[in-house]
Every structure is written in structure tokens, then in C-alpha cells.
């Protein structure tokens, strides 16, 4: 990013469309230290989560596998410290009068947004898929700054959850399947729900056991409800 854009009038008119879809991404450059204890202390403040980009690859024998790429993001409402895969909700830092963080302390993902340009591209009325803001640089450039710190983030996940990243992602995938089956979508924007639903076929192929477990749990709970 070469510039920092702030237009409070445009943001007030928008009401935080991007912030309501999801918290913004942190760059590794946003932190004064990248040592494991320091990052853990920042996570424990309650406004940052360890999240992951799902990197699916197919092996030579045709099996689909996921190699999660970890990074930090502003925490979403009702989401945990380790939030490797879930339906995104409103950023916890979004307040009635805007972002909790001033421009000097805002995550790089938020600073990367140029307010109002999306409205000029797509028109003033927002629809699913419309963007009220527009990034100056690709968001993947911000996420990629964590490439050399994967080992630290993997260790943090283990330290916080007691599980490996690959164990935790299976739990998160199963919970995601179950939440979709039950319609647990409070606080999830339509665009986010559409993005997740488009991802379901690949998740079902990569995590068939977790899908089966979610189906069993859903059917069992439905039977219990009907029997009361």
C-alpha cells in the first residue's frame, strides 16, 4: 500500500458493509513483534483471531487435501481465538460510530480499502456481490506476509486449543456443516452465505467423514426434538 485512505462521510453512508461481512486482515508488518508470546498476548486481548485460507490440492492418486495457510484477522462477533473455518460475521471492532481503531492502529486490511469507489463502479444501490469499497492492492498480498511465520502460528494453535491445525480444522469443518444444516446463520451476510455454499462441494470431498458426522448429529438432534 502506498497511501492511506479515510473518508468518514462515505463510511457513514455505507454503514460498514465490509465490516459487517467480516473483520479485516492483519499484515505481519502490523505487529511490533512476531514472537509467539507477544502474538498470544495480542490474541488474548479479544479482538484478533487466528484464521486460515483453505489451500486445496489434489494428490497424484486423485485425493483432495487441504493445506491451511494461517494468518491473523480482526475477530468476528461470536467467534473464538482460533477460527480456522466458519461463517464470517460482523467485525467485533465495528462500533456505532465506526471502527474501534483509529487510522494509525487499524489493520492493514482496513487501510487497504478505498472508501466509496465500489459505489461508483456498481451504483449506489448495493446488491449481493457489490462492493461499497475497493482494495488498493490485492488482499492476498497482505495475507501472504505471514508466509514466513506459519511455524509460529501452527504452534500457537496447538498452545491455545491443545490440537494440531489439522485436527482443529476438522472440528471447524464439521461445525460448519452442522451450522448450515441447522440454519445457524445469525449475523451472517447474504454474500458470505453465498461464498460458503459455493465452497461446500469441495469441503464435502475433502472432509467426507466430518460431513457424515454432521449429518448424524443433525438427524439425532431432530429425532430428539420430535420425540419431546
N, C-alpha and C positions, 0 to 999 in steps of 0.2 A: 504494500500500500504506500502510495506516495503522498496522499492527502487524507485529512480527516474531515468528514462532512457532518454538519449538525444543522438541522433545520427544525426547530421545535414547533413552528406553525404547521409544517407538513405532517410531523409526527402526531400532533394533537388532532388534526383532521382524520388521520388514519386510525388512531386509537390503538396502535400496536399490533397490527395484523401479523407481522413476522414474529413478534414476541409472544403472541398468543398461540402461534403454531409450535414454537419450540424456543428454548434458550439458545443463545448464540455460542459459537465455538471459541475456545481459548487457543491461542498460539502458545507454543513452548516459550516464545520470547516474552510473553506477558508476565512471567514469574521471575523474581529476583534470584531464586534458587530452584534447581531441579533435583535436589537431593530428596530421597524418599521420605524422610521425617518431615521436611518442610512441606512437601506436597500433601502429606497426610494431614498436617495441621490445617492447611487451607481447605481440604475437603471437609474436615470436621467442623468448620465454621457454618456449614449448612447450605451454601449457595453454589456449590460445584459438585459435579458427578463425574466419575469415570464412565465413559461411554465407548461404543465401538462402531466402526464401519465394517460391514459384513463383506468380506472378500472371498467370494465363492470361486472355486477352481475345480476342474474335473481331472481326476487321476487317469493314468494310462489305461486302467481297466474299466473306465467309464463312471466311477463312483464320484458323486458330487460332495465336496468337502468345503467347510468354511474355515477361513483363517482370519479371525477378528483382528482388526487394527485398532488399537486403543488410543484414545485422546481424552482431553478434558473439555467439558461443556458446562455452561451455566445450568444449574439444576432446574428441572421442571417440577411443577407442583405435584405433590403426592408421589414423587419418585425418589428412590434411595441413593445412597452414595455411589454404589456400584450399579449402574443402569445400562447393562451391555446391549439389551434389546427390549424395547417396549414401545407402546404407542405414545408419541410425544404429546405433552400438554403445555400449558402456558408457563413461560419462564417465571421462576419464583422471584426474580428481581424486578418484575414489572409491577410498579406501584400505580396508584390512581393518577399521580402527576407525572408518570413516565418511569424511566429506568432508575433503579436504586443507585446505580453508579454514575458519577459524573464522567465527563468526556475523557478525563485523564486516567480513570481507573476502569473503564469499560473494556470487556473482552474484545480481542481483535475482530471476531466475527461480527460484532455490532458496529465497530468503527469502519468495517469494510462496506457497510450499506450506504448507498447514496439515496437519501430520502426523496420520495415523490417521483423519481424517474420512471418507476414501473407504472404509475398512474398515467404518465404522459404517453407511455408506449401502448398500454392496454385500454386506456379510457378511464373515466372517473368511477364507473360502477364496477365493483370487484366481483368476479366470478371464480369458481373453482379453477385453480391453475393460474390465476392472475397474480402478479407480483407488484405490491404497492411500492417496494423499494427495489434497488438493483445493486448487486455487488460490484465493487470496483475491480477486484481480482477474483479468480476462482476460489470458492470456499475450500476446495481440495488443497490449495496452496497453503492455507492456514493449518488444516488438519495434518498435512504432510510434515510440518515442523516437528511432530512427535516421533518421526521415524527412528531417530537415534535413541529414543527413550522408552522403547517398547519393553525392555527388560525391567526397568523400574516400575512401569505401570502394571506389568504382569505380577510383579512381587507385591505391589500394593493391593491388587485384587485378592491375592492369597492371604495377605495380612488382615484385610478387613473382613472378608467373607469366610475364610478358612477353606476355600475351594479354589481350584485352578480356574483359569479363564475358560477352559473348555468344559469344565464341569458346570460353571456358573451360567455359561451361555445356553446350555441345555435346559437348565431350570427356567431361564428367562424366556426361551422359545416356547416351552410347554405352557408357561403362564400366559404368554401372548395368545397362543391358540385358544386357551380356555377363556380368556377375557373376550375374545372375538365371538366365541360360541355363545357366551352368556350375555353379550351386548354391553359389557362393561366399558363404555366409551365416553363417560362423563368427562368433559373438559378437552375432548379430542376434536380438533377441527376437521371439517369435511375433506380438505386437501390431504391432511395427514392420514385420515382413514383410507382414502383412495390409494395413497402411496403404500400403506401397509398391505392392503388387499391385493395389490399388484405383486407384492413380494411373497404372498402365501404359497403359490405353487412351488417356488424354488425352496422355500423353507420346508415344505412337506416332503420334498425329495431328499433334502439334506438331513432332515431330522424326522424320519418316519416313526421311530419309537416314541418320541416326545408328542407327536401328533396323536398316536394311538392312545397314549396315557391321558392326554387331554380329553379325548373322546370318551374314554371310560369314566373319567371323573365327572364329566358333564352329564353323561347318561345316569350314573349312580346318583348324583345330586337331584336330577329331575325325578327319578323314581322315589327318592325320599320325600321330596316336596309333594308329589302327587298322592303319596300314601298317608299324608297327615290329614 
